[in-house]
Amino acid sequence: MLDAVTSVKCETRRARKQIKVLQALDVAGTQLYHFTTIVIAGMGFFTDAYDLFSVSLIADLLGRIYYNSADGKLPSDVAGAVSAVALCGTLLGQLFFGWLGDRMGRKRIYGVTLKLMVVCSLASGLSFHYKPKCIIATLCFFRFWLGFGVGGDYPLSATIMSEYANKRTRGAFIAAVFAMQGLGNLAAGAVVLALSARFKNTAAYETDPVGQADYVWRIVLMLGAVPALLTYYWRMKMPETARYTALIAKNLKLAASDMAAVLDIDIVPEKEEADAIERHEEYGLFSMDFLRRHGR
């Protein structure tokens, strides 16, 4: 029995090696499109970092405006909620959208997460009410769903890059995508400083400093929609990854044509490859195969 199972698994590995589209991707030389993919996928991480870390930079403004705090600090429970609610959404978003991306495709679900991030970034800056507690509650609500979208962007951006890259440079390319997170954090600080200086040097600030400060934190949060919109446009122009199209959608012809359109590879799928796809071994997240291969 064990010998039979081992034989099937070995056959599956050999079958996968016969799929020319995947083999061509693994050995393809580094091309311009690889670097384009780094920028497009990296912009997702850039946006994630901006959205997650910008709130800590405006917390003092919220304290001064809505809680009349002399030192600009929010009450500890409010500060914890404002800072942590997006991270809670991120955890759930990673699990949900990561699973959904395996079911419906990376490109389609990536578009959904980016649209969610755009809407919630804009809505976070439009948290209006005459009661401070209601403003903070509304802000936390939209920050949670923003984090939910950010959580989906994390696994999908990394997966898209890894599935486009070749074997030799895959690790370096994924690291380059993750490095965009640092740039997003830096951009958040630069935007806050620039906007604060801009509003502080206006005549309106002399007569209504609180009102001007109220504009600053809202604009900072709403600007998080800009890189998400740009990422959405360019991401929707990219084809679905060949590994998803070939192994999950089981459409070798489309996978080959998609890759030929963006990379310098020319592949004609054969009947044997379609048979190899049918024999490709699949296993679920909660299966013993997953635990044995990835559990540790």
C-alpha positions as CSV (number, residue, x, y, z in Angstrom):
1,M,0.0,0.0,0.0
2,L,2.7,2.5,1.0
3,D,4.7,1.5,-2.1
4,A,1.7,2.3,-4.3
5,V,1.2,5.7,-2.7
6,T,4.9,6.5,-3.0
7,S,4.8,5.4,-6.7
8,V,1.8,7.7,-7.4
9,K,3.6,10.7,-5.7
10,C,6.8,10.1,-7.7
11,E,4.8,9.9,-10.9
12,T,3.1,13.2,-10.0
13,R,6.5,14.9,-9.5
14,R,7.7,13.6,-12.8
15,A,4.5,14.7,-14.5
16,R,4.9,18.2,-13.2
17,K,8.4,18.3,-14.6
18,Q,7.0,17.5,-18.0
19,I,4.8,20.7,-18.0
20,K,6.9,22.9,-20.3
21,V,5.2,26.2,-19.3
22,L,6.3,25.7,-15.6
23,Q,9.7,24.4,-16.6
24,A,10.2,27.4,-18.9
25,L,9.3,29.8,-16.1
26,D,11.8,28.2,-13.7
27,V,14.7,28.4,-16.2
28,A,13.8,31.7,-17.9
29,G,16.4,34.4,-17.8
30,T,15.8,37.6,-15.9
31,Q,13.8,39.9,-18.1
32,L,12.4,43.4,-18.0
33,Y,9.0,42.0,-17.1
34,H,10.3,40.5,-13.9
35,F,11.4,44.0,-12.7
36,T,8.0,45.4,-13.8
37,T,6.3,42.7,-11.6
38,I,8.6,43.7,-8.7
39,V,7.3,47.2,-8.9
40,I,3.6,46.3,-9.4
41,A,3.6,43.7,-6.6
42,G,5.9,45.9,-4.5
43,M,3.4,48.8,-4.7
44,G,1.0,46.6,-2.9
45,F,3.4,46.3,0.0
46,F,4.1,50.0,-0.2
47,T,0.4,50.7,0.1
48,D,0.0,48.2,3.0
49,A,2.8,49.9,5.0
50,Y,1.5,53.4,4.4
51,D,-2.0,52.4,5.5
52,L,-0.9,50.5,8.5
53,F,1.7,52.8,9.9
54,S,0.4,56.3,9.0
55,V,-2.2,56.1,11.8
56,S,0.5,56.0,14.5
57,L,1.8,59.3,13.1
58,I,-1.6,61.1,13.4
59,A,-2.5,59.7,16.8
60,D,-1.3,62.9,18.6
61,L,-3.5,65.0,16.3
62,L,-6.5,62.9,17.2
63,G,-5.7,63.4,20.9
64,R,-5.4,67.1,20.7
65,I,-8.4,67.6,18.5
66,Y,-11.0,65.3,20.0
67,Y,-9.8,64.8,23.6
68,N,-8.2,68.2,24.4
69,S,-5.1,66.4,25.5
70,A,-2.3,68.7,26.6
71,D,0.4,66.3,25.6
72,G,-1.4,65.2,22.5
73,K,-1.9,61.6,23.7
74,L,-5.0,59.6,23.2
75,P,-6.5,57.7,26.2
76,S,-4.7,54.4,26.4
77,D,-7.8,52.3,25.4
78,V,-8.6,54.6,22.4
79,A,-4.9,54.5,21.3
80,G,-4.9,50.8,21.5
81,A,-8.1,50.4,19.5
82,V,-7.0,52.9,16.8
83,S,-3.6,51.2,16.4
84,A,-4.6,47.5,16.7
85,V,-7.9,47.3,14.9
86,A,-6.3,47.3,11.5
87,L,-3.9,44.6,12.5
88,C,-6.8,42.4,13.7
89,G,-8.4,42.8,10.2
90,T,-5.0,42.0,8.6
91,L,-4.8,38.6,10.3
92,L,-8.3,37.7,9.2
93,G,-7.8,39.1,5.7
94,Q,-4.7,37.0,5.2
95,L,-6.5,33.8,6.0
96,F,-9.6,34.6,4.0
97,F,-8.2,36.2,0.8
98,G,-5.3,33.7,0.7
99,W,-7.7,30.9,0.6
100,L,-10.0,32.7,-1.9
101,G,-7.0,33.4,-4.1
102,D,-6.4,29.7,-4.4
103,R,-10.0,29.2,-5.4
104,M,-10.8,32.1,-7.7
105,G,-7.4,33.2,-9.0
106,R,-4.7,35.6,-7.8
107,K,-5.6,38.4,-10.3
108,R,-9.3,38.5,-9.6
109,I,-9.0,38.5,-5.8
110,Y,-6.1,40.9,-5.8
111,G,-8.4,43.4,-7.6
112,V,-11.0,42.9,-4.9
113,T,-8.5,43.6,-2.1
114,L,-7.3,46.7,-3.7
115,K,-10.8,48.1,-4.3
116,L,-11.5,47.4,-0.6
117,M,-8.4,49.3,0.4
118,V,-9.3,52.3,-1.8
119,V,-12.8,52.5,-0.4
120,C,-11.8,52.1,3.2
121,S,-8.9,54.6,2.9
122,L,-11.2,57.2,1.6
123,A,-13.9,56.4,4.2
124,S,-11.4,56.5,7.1
125,G,-10.8,60.2,6.3
126,L,-14.5,60.9,6.1
127,S,-15.3,59.9,9.7
128,F,-17.6,62.8,10.6
129,H,-19.7,63.2,13.7
130,Y,-20.2,65.8,16.5
131,K,-19.2,63.3,19.2
132,P,-15.5,62.4,19.4
133,K,-16.3,58.8,20.4
134,C,-18.4,58.3,17.3
135,I,-15.7,59.7,15.1
136,I,-13.2,57.2,16.6
137,A,-15.6,54.4,16.4
138,T,-16.3,55.1,12.7
139,L,-12.6,55.4,12.1
140,C,-11.9,52.0,13.8
141,F,-14.7,50.4,11.8
142,F,-13.2,51.4,8.5
143,R,-9.7,50.8,9.7
144,F,-10.7,47.2,10.4
145,W,-11.9,46.6,6.9
146,L,-8.9,48.5,5.5
147,G,-6.7,46.0,7.4
148,F,-8.8,43.2,6.1
149,G,-8.0,44.3,2.5
150,V,-4.3,44.8,3.5
151,G,-4.2,41.3,4.8
152,G,-5.4,40.0,1.5
153,D,-2.8,42.0,-0.4
154,Y,0.1,40.5,1.6
155,P,-0.1,36.9,0.5
156,L,-1.3,37.7,-3.0
157,S,1.5,40.2,-3.8
158,A,4.1,37.7,-2.6
159,T,2.5,34.8,-4.4
160,I,2.2,36.7,-7.7
161,M,5.9,37.6,-7.6
162,S,7.0,34.1,-6.6
163,E,4.9,32.5,-9.4
164,Y,6.4,34.8,-12.1
165,A,10.0,34.5,-10.9
166,N,12.5,31.9,-12.0
167,K,14.2,29.5,-9.6
168,R,17.5,31.3,-9.5
169,T,16.2,34.8,-8.5
170,R,12.9,33.9,-6.7
171,G,14.2,34.6,-3.2
172,A,15.8,37.9,-4.2
173,F,12.7,39.1,-6.1
174,I,10.4,38.3,-3.2
175,A,12.8,40.2,-0.8
176,A,12.7,43.2,-3.2
177,V,8.9,43.2,-3.1
178,F,8.9,43.1,0.7
179,A,11.5,45.9,0.8
180,M,8.8,48.2,-0.6
181,Q,7.2,48.0,2.8
182,G,10.0,50.1,4.2
183,L,9.5,52.7,1.5
184,G,5.8,52.9,2.4
185,N,6.6,53.5,6.0
186,L,9.0,56.3,5.0
187,A,6.5,57.8,2.6
188,A,3.9,58.0,5.5
189,G,6.3,60.0,7.6
190,A,7.2,62.3,4.7
191,V,3.5,63.0,3.9
192,V,2.7,63.8,7.5
193,L,5.6,66.2,7.8
194,A,4.9,67.9,4.5
195,L,1.2,68.3,5.2
196,S,1.7,69.5,8.7
197,A,4.2,72.2,7.6
198,R,1.9,73.2,4.7
199,F,-1.1,73.8,6.9
200,K,0.9,75.3,9.8
201,N,2.2,78.0,7.4
202,T,-1.3,79.3,6.4
203,A,-3.2,82.3,7.7
204,A,-6.1,80.0,8.6
205,Y,-3.9,78.2,11.1
206,E,-3.5,81.3,13.2
207,T,-7.3,81.7,13.7
208,D,-8.3,78.0,13.7
209,P,-5.4,75.6,14.4
210,V,-7.7,72.8,15.5
211,G,-9.7,73.0,12.3
212,Q,-6.6,72.9,10.2
213,A,-5.2,70.0,12.1
214,D,-8.4,68.2,11.4
215,Y,-7.7,68.4,7.7
216,V,-4.3,67.0,8.1
217,W,-5.1,63.6,9.6
218,R,-8.0,63.1,7.1
219,I,-5.9,63.9,4.1
220,V,-3.0,61.6,5.3
221,L,-5.4,58.6,5.6
222,M,-7.2,59.3,2.3
223,L,-3.9,59.6,0.3
224,G,-3.5,55.8,1.0
225,A,-6.0,55.3,-1.8
226,V,-3.7,56.8,-4.4
227,P,-1.0,54.0,-4.6
228,A,-3.8,51.4,-4.3
229,L,-5.6,52.9,-7.4
230,L,-2.3,53.0,-9.4
231,T,-1.6,49.4,-8.4
232,Y,-5.1,48.3,-9.4
233,Y,-4.7,49.8,-12.9
234,W,-1.4,48.1,-13.6
235,R,-2.3,44.9,-11.9
236,M,-5.4,44.4,-14.0
237,K,-3.2,44.7,-17.1
238,M,-1.1,41.8,-16.0
239,P,-2.2,38.2,-17.0
240,E,-3.0,35.6,-14.4
241,T,0.0,33.7,-13.2
242,A,0.8,30.7,-15.3
243,R,1.2,28.4,-12.3
244,Y,-2.4,29.1,-11.3
245,T,-3.8,28.9,-14.8
246,A,-1.9,25.6,-15.5
247,L,-2.1,23.8,-12.2
248,I,-5.5,25.0,-10.8
249,A,-7.5,26.2,-13.7
250,K,-5.9,23.4,-15.8
251,N,-5.7,25.5,-19.0
252,L,-2.3,25.0,-20.5
253,K,-3.0,26.9,-23.7
254,L,-4.0,30.0,-21.9
255,A,-1.0,29.7,-19.5
256,A,1.4,29.4,-22.4
257,S,-0.1,32.3,-24.4
258,D,-0.2,34.6,-21.3
259,M,3.5,34.0,-20.6
260,A,4.4,34.3,-24.2
261,A,2.8,37.8,-24.2
262,V,4.9,39.1,-21.4
263,L,8.1,37.0,-21.4
264,D,10.5,36.0,-24.1
265,I,9.4,32.3,-24.1
266,D,7.7,30.3,-26.8
267,I,5.8,27.2,-25.7
268,V,3.3,25.0,-27.5
269,P,1.5,22.7,-25.1
270,E,1.3,19.0,-26.0
271,K,-1.3,16.4,-25.2
272,E,1.1,14.7,-22.7
273,E,1.2,17.8,-20.7
274,A,-2.5,18.0,-20.3
275,D,-2.4,14.4,-19.0
276,A,0.3,15.4,-16.6
277,I,-1.9,18.2,-15.3
278,E,-4.7,15.8,-14.7
279,R,-2.3,13.6,-12.6
280,H,-1.1,16.6,-10.6
281,E,-1.4,15.9,-7.0
282,E,-3.6,18.3,-4.9
283,Y,-4.0,18.4,-1.2
284,G,-6.1,20.6,1.1
285,L,-5.0,23.0,3.9
286,F,-6.2,20.7,6.6
287,S,-5.0,17.4,5.0
288,M,-2.2,15.2,6.3
289,D,-0.2,15.9,3.2
290,F,-0.1,19.6,4.0
291,L,0.8,18.9,7.6
292,R,3.6,16.5,6.6
293,R,5.0,18.9,3.9
294,H,4.5,22.3,5.6
295,G,3.5,21.8,9.2
296,R,6.9,22.2,10.7
